[in-house]
Amino acid sequence: MIKNDVIVIGAGASGMMCAIECGKRGRSVLVLDKALKIGRKIRISGGGCCNFTNTNMSPINFISNNSHFCKSALSRFRPDDFISMLKKHGVKYEEREDGQLFCAKSSEEIIRMLEKESNDSGVNIILNCQIQDVKKEECFMVSTNHGIFESESLVIATGGASYPLIGASGIGYKIAKQFGLKITELKPALVPFIFSRKDLSIFGELSGISIDAAIKCNKMEFRGSILFTHKGLSGPAILQISSYWKKDDAIVIDLSPDIDIYGFLIEKQQGKSKIEIHNLLSQYLPSRFAKFWCDSHIQSKPVNQYNEKELKGIANLVHNWEVKPDSTEDFKIAEVTLGGIDTDELSSKTMESRRVKGLYFTGEVIDVTGQLGGYNLHWAWASGFVAGQFA
């Protein structure tokens, strides 16, 4: 039986960060992962360019049953701290919209950086390692296909339930339950919507159309692109609002957030324009969508044939179009998992279990979910960093 100070299960973002920090403290660290390479989710993040953090980092960008839990970790590991690591290793990056930071070249640069840091910190990594059993007597004992390993501290950095095709298995939740920790309800998050069969028969012809819009649901609002698909709705704004949507909720879509449609229509009406209203709306909306939308919601006719009350009603519909999704895609498509290890079970200062001394959790397995835009990866870095100071 091989003894280590720390065993980290999971060689993703939070697990590697935690292992590196533990190694810097002189702890003997072993990382175990069933994948053949480290950082599988890092590799696909940001379309292969890794949206590794966001300059607008704030607790308000995260969802949890305890909105205060993430504050400590975020205050102790900031975007600038990760940027310092990149600069140390010569990794170039670029800022895109809304403060999102990406690698200028490839996410592989982040992987190489983590590998170099872990090597320099004396971290040992065993890949293609299947976890068979975890138990605790005087120490933690982890049984695997590579043998049994023992440690004083055990860090669970296994990720959530999203992306099972790249390795998500739910083993982190299984281990937590084994030690008596509570798990909050798990749901797919940052995920496209699916229409009902009835709505799909109506909206299906719009597949491929993209619109810049503002989306509201449950007191949250996001601005960005929405995309009609062969199943329902996708696009950045849709993914964002999906984390706040609940079954049977409607989402409210402002199809023209930058233009006062009522003022535009009134101006045309007063000018006695004879242009069909769907042709007018196509100045700000894709023409195929404008025609469909008018056919579905109003009686399209020349704008000079409407009165002011009718035009106000049309404008209100454009700015407050209600759509009721049937469901969302499942964990196979979801970017992250909503829910996880109940934060009441953990110390926000250390990520250690309140029930089991020496047992730590980091990253997506915890009930902390970020918005789209680099927030989830930053939570992985921050929670891993914090756990690495104590494990």
C-alpha positions in Angstrom: 0.0 0.0 0.0 1.4 3.4 -1.1 1.1 6.3 1.4 0.7 9.9 0.4 -0.1 13.0 2.3 -2.9 13.9 -0.2 -4.8 12.0 -2.9 -6.8 14.1 -5.4 -9.4 12.2 -7.4 -9.8 14.1 -10.7 -7.2 15.7 -13.0 -9.4 18.5 -14.2 -9.1 22.2 -13.5 -9.9 22.2 -9.8 -8.0 19.0 -9.1 -4.9 20.0 -10.8 -4.9 23.5 -9.1 -5.4 21.8 -5.7 -2.6 19.3 -6.3 -0.2 22.0 -7.4 -0.9 24.1 -4.3 -0.6 21.1 -2.0 2.7 20.2 -3.7 4.0 23.8 -3.2 3.5 23.3 0.6 5.7 20.2 0.5 2.9 17.7 0.7 3.3 14.4 -1.2 0.5 14.5 -3.7 -1.1 11.8 -5.9 -3.7 12.6 -8.5 -5.9 9.8 -9.9 -8.0 10.1 -13.0 -9.7 7.5 -15.2 -9.0 9.5 -18.4 -5.9 9.0 -20.6 -5.0 12.7 -20.4 -5.5 15.5 -17.8 -7.9 18.3 -18.2 -10.4 16.9 -20.8 -13.0 19.6 -20.1 -10.3 22.3 -20.2 -9.4 21.1 -23.7 -12.9 21.7 -25.1 -13.6 24.9 -23.2 -14.2 28.0 -25.3 -14.2 26.0 -28.6 -10.7 24.8 -27.9 -9.3 28.2 -26.8 -10.3 27.8 -23.1 -12.4 30.6 -21.7 -10.4 30.4 -18.5 -11.8 33.3 -16.5 -13.6 36.6 -16.7 -12.5 40.1 -15.7 -15.9 40.9 -14.3 -15.7 38.2 -11.6 -18.3 38.6 -8.8 -20.4 36.3 -6.6 -23.5 37.5 -8.4 -22.3 35.5 -11.4 -22.9 32.2 -9.5 -25.9 30.2 -8.5 -26.0 28.2 -5.2 -28.5 27.5 -2.4 -26.0 29.6 -0.3 -25.1 32.7 -2.4 -22.4 33.6 0.1 -20.4 30.3 -0.1 -18.3 31.3 -3.1 -17.3 34.7 -1.8 -14.3 33.5 0.3 -12.6 31.5 -2.5 -13.3 34.2 -5.1 -11.7 36.8 -2.9 -8.6 34.7 -2.4 -8.0 33.7 -6.0 -8.8 36.4 -8.5 -8.6 36.6 -12.3 -5.3 38.4 -11.9 -3.9 35.5 -10.0 -4.5 33.1 -12.9 -3.3 35.7 -15.4 0.0 35.8 -13.4 0.4 32.1 -13.9 -0.2 32.5 -17.6 2.4 35.3 -17.9 4.9 33.2 -15.9 4.6 30.5 -18.6 4.4 32.8 -21.5 0.8 31.9 -22.4 -0.8 34.7 -24.5 -4.4 35.5 -24.0 -7.1 37.8 -25.4 -10.2 39.5 -24.0 -13.4 39.1 -25.9 -16.9 40.5 -25.2 -18.2 40.9 -21.6 -14.7 40.4 -20.0 -14.2 36.8 -21.2 -10.6 35.8 -21.4 -9.4 33.1 -23.8 -6.1 31.6 -24.8 -4.8 33.4 -27.9 -3.8 30.1 -29.4 -5.1 26.9 -27.8 -6.3 25.4 -24.6 -3.4 23.0 -24.9 -1.2 25.8 -23.5 -3.2 25.7 -20.3 -2.8 22.0 -20.1 1.0 22.3 -20.6 1.1 25.0 -17.9 -0.6 22.8 -15.4 1.6 19.8 -16.3 4.7 22.0 -15.8 3.4 23.4 -12.5 2.6 20.0 -11.2 5.9 18.5 -12.2 7.7 21.5 -10.4 5.6 20.8 -7.3 6.4 17.1 -7.2 2.9 16.0 -8.0 2.5 12.4 -9.1 -0.3 11.6 -11.6 -1.8 8.2 -12.5 -4.1 8.2 -15.5 -6.3 5.4 -16.8 -7.1 4.8 -13.1 -10.5 3.4 -12.2 -11.7 4.1 -8.7 -13.1 0.9 -7.2 -13.6 1.8 -3.5 -13.0 4.6 -1.1 -13.0 4.2 2.7 -11.6 5.8 5.8 -10.2 4.1 8.9 -7.2 6.0 10.4 -6.5 7.3 6.9 -8.3 7.3 3.6 -7.8 4.2 1.4 -8.6 4.4 -2.3 -8.7 1.1 -4.1 -8.1 1.2 -7.9 -7.1 -0.9 -10.8 -3.5 0.3 -10.1 -3.6 -0.8 -6.5 -4.6 0.6 -3.1 -3.4 4.1 -2.1 -3.5 5.6 1.3 -3.6 9.3 2.3 -4.1 11.7 5.2 -6.3 14.0 3.1 -8.6 13.1 0.2 -9.8 15.7 -2.4 -12.8 14.9 -4.6 -12.4 17.0 -7.8 -14.5 14.7 -10.1 -16.7 17.3 -11.7 -20.4 17.2 -12.1 -22.8 15.1 -14.2 -22.4 17.2 -17.4 -20.6 15.8 -20.5 -20.6 12.1 -19.7 -19.0 11.4 -23.1 -15.8 13.0 -21.8 -15.8 11.2 -18.5 -18.4 12.6 -16.1 -19.7 9.7 -14.0 -21.2 11.1 -10.8 -18.6 9.3 -8.7 -18.1 12.4 -6.6 -21.7 12.4 -5.5 -21.5 8.7 -4.7 -18.4 9.3 -2.4 -20.1 12.2 -0.7 -23.2 10.2 0.0 -21.1 7.3 1.3 -19.7 9.7 3.9 -23.1 11.1 4.8 -23.0 14.4 3.0 -26.2 15.9 1.5 -26.5 16.5 -2.3 -28.8 19.2 -3.6 -31.0 18.5 -6.7 -28.9 18.0 -9.8 -30.1 19.6 -13.1 -28.5 20.3 -16.5 -27.4 24.0 -16.7 -26.1 26.2 -19.6 -28.2 24.1 -21.9 -30.5 24.5 -24.9 -34.3 24.5 -24.6 -36.5 21.9 -26.3 -40.0 22.8 -27.7 -43.0 20.6 -27.2 -44.1 18.6 -30.3 -46.9 21.1 -30.9 -44.6 24.2 -30.7 -41.9 22.4 -32.8 -44.5 22.0 -35.6 -44.9 25.8 -35.5 -41.3 26.9 -34.9 -39.5 24.1 -36.7 -39.3 26.0 -40.0 -37.1 28.7 -38.2 -34.2 26.3 -37.6 -30.9 28.1 -38.3 -32.2 31.6 -37.7 -30.2 33.7 -35.2 -31.4 36.9 -33.5 -29.8 39.3 -31.1 -32.2 39.6 -28.2 -32.7 40.1 -24.5 -34.1 37.2 -22.5 -36.0 37.3 -19.1 -37.0 34.6 -16.7 -37.4 34.6 -12.9 -36.1 38.2 -12.4 -32.9 37.4 -14.5 -32.1 39.0 -17.8 -29.4 38.3 -20.4 -28.5 39.9 -23.7 -27.1 37.9 -26.6 -27.7 35.7 -29.5 -30.6 33.2 -29.6 -30.6 30.4 -32.2 -33.6 28.4 -33.4 -32.6 24.7 -33.8 -34.4 21.6 -35.1 -35.3 20.9 -31.4 -35.9 24.3 -29.9 -33.7 27.3 -28.8 -30.0 27.7 -28.2 -27.4 30.4 -28.3 -25.5 32.2 -25.5 -28.5 34.1 -24.1 -30.6 31.0 -24.0 -27.9 29.0 -22.3 -27.6 31.7 -19.7 -31.3 31.9 -18.9 -31.6 28.1 -18.8 -29.8 28.0 -15.4 -32.7 30.0 -13.9 -35.6 28.4 -15.8 -37.9 26.0 -14.0 -40.4 23.5 -15.6 -43.5 25.3 -16.9 -41.9 28.7 -16.8 -42.2 31.0 -19.8 -39.3 33.0 -21.1 -39.8 36.5 -22.3 -37.9 37.6 -25.3 -37.3 41.2 -26.4 -36.7 40.7 -30.1 -35.5 44.3 -30.6 -33.7 45.4 -27.4 -32.0 48.4 -29.1 -34.9 49.8 -31.1 -38.2 51.4 -29.9 -40.5 49.4 -32.2 -43.5 51.5 -31.3 -41.8 54.7 -32.2 -40.5 53.2 -35.4 -44.0 52.0 -36.5 -45.8 55.2 -35.5 -43.3 57.2 -37.6 -44.1 55.0 -40.6 -47.8 55.1 -39.9 -47.9 58.9 -39.7 -46.0 59.0 -42.9 -48.8 57.0 -44.4 -46.5 54.2 -45.5 -48.1 51.4 -47.3 -45.3 48.9 -46.5 -46.5 45.6 -45.0 -45.7 45.4 -41.4 -43.7 42.2 -41.7 -41.5 44.0 -44.3 -40.9 46.9 -41.9 -40.0 44.5 -39.0 -37.6 42.7 -41.3 -35.4 45.9 -41.2 -34.5 44.8 -37.6 -35.3 41.1 -37.7 -34.4 38.3 -40.2 -37.0 38.5 -42.9 -38.0 34.9 -42.7 -38.6 35.2 -39.0 -40.4 38.5 -39.4 -42.9 37.0 -41.8 -43.4 33.9 -39.6 -43.8 36.0 -36.5 -46.4 38.3 -38.1 -48.3 35.4 -39.6 -48.4 33.7 -36.1 -49.3 36.8 -33.9 -51.0 39.5 -35.9 -52.8 40.2 -39.1 -50.1 41.6 -41.3 -51.2 44.5 -43.5 -49.8 47.9 -44.6 -48.7 49.9 -41.6 -51.0 52.9 -42.5 -54.0 50.6 -41.9 -53.3 50.2 -38.2 -54.3 52.6 -35.4 -52.0 53.7 -32.6 -53.5 51.3 -30.1 -52.9 48.3 -32.5 -49.3 49.4 -33.2 -48.6 49.8 -29.5 -49.9 46.2 -29.0 -47.7 44.9 -31.8 -44.6 46.7 -30.4 -45.4 45.3 -26.9 -45.4 41.8 -28.4 -42.1 42.4 -30.2 -40.5 43.5 -26.9 -42.2 40.9 -24.7 -42.6 37.8 -26.8 -43.5 34.8 -24.5 -42.2 31.4 -25.3 -42.8 28.3 -23.1 -40.2 25.6 -23.6 -41.2 22.0 -22.8 -37.8 21.1 -21.3 -34.1 21.4 -21.7 -31.5 19.1 -23.2 -30.0 16.6 -20.7 -26.6 16.2 -19.1 -25.1 14.9 -22.4 -25.4 18.5 -23.8 -25.2 20.6 -20.7 -22.0 22.6 -20.2 -22.3 22.3 -16.4 -24.3 20.8 -13.5 -26.7 22.9 -11.4 -26.6 21.6 -7.8 -24.2 19.3 -6.1 -22.6 18.8 -2.6 -24.7 20.9 -0.3 -22.5 23.9 0.7 -23.8 23.6 4.3 -21.7 20.4 4.5 -18.4 22.3 3.7 -16.3 25.1 5.1 -16.2 28.0 2.6 -12.7 28.8 4.0 -11.1 25.4 3.3 -13.6 23.3 1.2 -13.3 20.6 3.8 -16.2 18.5 4.9 -17.7 19.5 8.3 -18.5 15.8 8.9 -15.3 14.1 7.8 -11.9 15.5 8.7 -9.5 15.5 5.8 -12.2 15.1 3.1 -12.3 18.0 0.6 -14.4 18.9 -2.4 -13.6 21.3 -5.2 -15.1 22.5 -8.5 -18.3 21.6 -10.2 -19.1 18.7 -7.8 -20.1 21.4 -5.2 -23.4 23.3 -5.4 -21.9 26.4 -7.0 -22.7 27.0 -10.7 -21.3 29.9 -12.7 -22.9 31.7 -15.6 -21.5 31.4 -19.1 -18.3 33.2 -19.8 -15.4 31.7 -17.9 -17.0 31.7 -14.5 -17.2 28.0 -14.0 -13.5 27.5 -14.9 -12.6 30.3 -12.5 -14.6 28.6 -9.7 -12.6 25.4 -10.4 -9.3 27.3 -10.1 -10.4 29.3 -7.0 -11.9 26.3 -5.1 -9.0 24.1 -6.0 -6.5 26.8 -4.9 -8.3 27.2 -1.5 -8.4 23.5 -0.8 -4.8 23.3 -1.8 -3.8 25.6 1.1 -5.2 23.1 3.7 -5.4 19.5 2.3 
